[in-house]
Amino acid sequence: AIVYSISETAKLNDLNPYSYFKYLLEEMPRYMDEKGNIQTSNLEALLPWSERLPAKCHKPGL
């Protein structure tokens, strides 16, 4: 259900779900501390509506 929710939210924000998931999986390790806990201070940059997402996450032509 979580994956489906993220995928549908990505679509609603004109993102390519595959590219967005790939980006999330590549970036999430950078948001973890030495104990493996996620640091929530900058997670806004990973949200599907963030303006800081790279162009590769967006659907072509947008």
Steps between C-alpha positions, in 0.01 A plus 500: 500500500787739575669442164168545320434823687843640414457397137159665466621817673794512259260473206282778640810720514595427137792276592609179334442249786790274398747790482369643827535168686850454359593849616355436848692174537822670393453803725357349819838370626626860505226587749600233752722542801768257615239284679284466188228738620352741249574867570173679435641852485536510120250241382285771340743491205388142424126559502325461164398867491846631582642747252846361577440164331725447198359521148555126454209437739253701294299367209651599163382831365429662837 
